[in-house]
Structures are given as structure tokens and as C-alpha cells.
Amino acid sequence: MKLLRVIPESMLKGKKVFVRVDFNVPLENGKVKDDTRIRKALVTIEYLIGKGAKITLASHLGRPKGEKKPEFSLEPVAQRLAELIGRKVEFVGDCIGEEVKKKVDTLNDGDILLLENLRFYKGEEQNDDEFAKKLAEPFEVYVNDAFGTAHRAHASTYGMVKYFNVKGAGFLLEKEVHVLSEILESPEHPFIVILGGAKVKDKIGIIENLLNKADAFIIGGGMAYTFLKAQGKEIGKSLFDEKHFEKVRQFLKEGKDKFVLPLDHVVVSDFSNLSGLKEVDEIPEGFMGVDIGAKTIDFFKERLRTAKTIFWNGPMGVFEKKELSRGTVEIAEAVKRATESGAKSVIGGGDTVSAIHVAGLSDNDFTHVSTGGGATLEFLAGIPLPGVEALK
Ligand code: AMP
């Protein structure tokens, strides 16, 4: 993968540089609610300012599905970025066309321009070549720093890249690929993978790819019940993925004692009545497992104590509800402690990042908190990411 850091200064100074960033941030009343993703892009932006580039940033936000919907405008992001970086950030209400071209041509060295939402055009997600060409037209250099969308072959992450001779990965993308490659290629053992959340489907690839590399898979959350059923346990009304049941049985057969499954559960008969929560070893008929139980927490913690490499994706229960967040919070704390004892810990995006914040922990408590959810899982599943491949 070509890196931004090795592009000579002469190829950046005074050049019109397009930077694909991930500014897909939550908005509330027209303001940025959580600016984590904007902060993470600052390293690359500040580097380009230092090199005297004319910087244009582009991102998607939400799912406007190819329509110009004002509630998905990136304008509030321009304001927040300006505050964070302490400089003027220009904004243009489109991402292709004459107006954009004119605006880019007026930029001075070190100036910053933010384009409007790329997904206001269907061509972005469809990777339409006509759109990709228009997107590339005003620029001389391409930089991708959006790891979270690197698993998608979209116009801004894939299609437009072929129009550039000078291209590179920004610092955030570089770090993500570096940390995840280390886990794949040379993890220190014991290497423990913690998987949770609702969907088995998303985690099949990573289990398959790491089955011979990881020492243990700790499985919690809703996906654990398909594994428990495959072991002949009663799971009541808990989540069950029939479509991937056979695959799960196969994993248990091949992986044998590598799979570490819950021993007890917090169960409920009805989600709307959490006052009836019970903790059980065997799930009674009509009940569903919604968090791991106390014995399981101790059991999982014990396994994590000696880990040298930990990858975690997916909560241990329905952590969005406080009453059902104990398992997730305790596992987050156990991963933090393992990190303090010298383990390398990588938290894989999305819900797991929200979960560590629910636990009152911060990114600094772990070795690396990935900005990608799907991208992280696909990378560790050994699937080449189009956004990364395009930079080779
Ligand atoms: P995923 O996108 O597959 O990582 O799933 C994340 C979601 O799984 C979260 O919204 C959790 O509330 C949910 N989840 C975790 N444990 C369970 C469970 N035991 N039953 C139902 N949903 C769960």
C-alpha cells in the first residue's frame, strides 16, 4: 500500500489534494454530537497543511440513498472541524461540478475545503465510473484516510483512484492496516478473540480465518446461543441463526476446545418487562438470554488474564439497556486490565466502541480502537479491502 508519508513534499506543495475521510458522525439539531471521527482525521489534515497542500476533504454521512437531503448535509462538520483545527474551513454545497472546480481553484496553500455528502449521488455507492471521473477531475493527488469504508468499492474509495498517479494512505488508514496486519501475521500468544453481538453471519469469516491462528474464541452476546444449541443445550427464545447452524457445528468440531462459551445467563421472558430478570444455568422455555451471567464473567475473565493478544468485536449482551450491560462492562474492564499487564488489545469498531464508552473507559485504555466495524472484520477475515487494494 502506498503511503502518504512517503510522497515527496514537492508532489504535495501547492497541489490540489483530494482526501477521502470518514466524517460519518452523528448529528443532533444541526450540530455534531460526537466528533471522534473528525478528531481522528486531524493528523493527516495537519500534515498536509504543513506540506503546503491545497486540501479538499470528502466524506459520506448517513444513508441519503442518492438524494440531496438537507438533514444529511456535511455543513455542520465544516464548522466543527474549523473549531478543532483552529482554521477556516470552506464548505461547498456539492461534491462534483463547476462550482466545486472553481472553489478548488481558489484555494491557497494550506487551505481546507469540505465537499458536500458524497452519497447525495447514487454514483458514489454504485461506483459509477462517470461519477468517479467527475469526482477526480479537479485534483492532482489522492489520499484515502477512511478505514471505516475501505471494505466498500465506492467511487470515492475505489473508482476514482485509477485517475491518479500520485496517491497514498493517510495516517489513520496506515495505522489501522498496520495494527490489524500484525494481529493476522504475528500475534503474540495466547491470542484470544472475543466475539459477541447479534449476528453470527458477520463473524464467520473471521472465525474461519483465525481458527488455526487464535488460541481461543470467547463467544458471548446473542450469537452464543447458536453455538450453545449446536452443543445440544436448550436456548429457549434466545437468538438462533438457523442459516449458519451447520457452519457453527463445523466450527465446534474443528476448533474443539478453542471455543469458550457462556456457562450461565441473564434471561428475560419479555423485553418490555426487565423487572423479571433471572440468572440461570439452563434457559427455561419461553425465556431468552440477554446477557452473560456471573459465573460466565468469572470464567471469561480467567481466560483473559494470561492473554498476550486480544481482539474484541461485539457486546456480551443487550448493553444498550443498563440492566443488561454488566457482562459487557466487566469484559471491557478485564480487557483493560490485560492491556495494563502487557497484552496488545484491539477493539473492533461500531457497537464495541460504544460499549467501552458505556463502561466508562476510553480509547487510551486499549492498544488500538479501530474506526472500522465491517472493514475490521473483513480485514481479519483475510478479505482484501478495495480501498486498500486501490492504493497498491
Ligand atoms: P452486532 O451488530 O452483530 O455486533 O450486534 C450488536 C447488537 O447485538 C447490539 O445492539 C446488542 O444489543 C445485541 N445483542 C447482544 N447480545 C444480545 C442477546 N443476547 N440477544 C439479543 N441481542 C443481543
Boltz pocket constraint, residues with backbone or C-beta under 6 A from the ligand:
constraints:
  - pocket:
      binder: B
      contacts: [[A, 196], [A, 197], [A, 198], [A, 199], [A, 200], [A, 202], [A, 220], [A, 221], [A, 222], [A, 223], [A, 239], [A, 289], [A, 290], [A, 291], [A, 313], [A, 314], [A, 315], [A, 316], [A, 317], [A, 318], [A, 319], [A, 320], [A, 351]]
      max_distance: 6.0
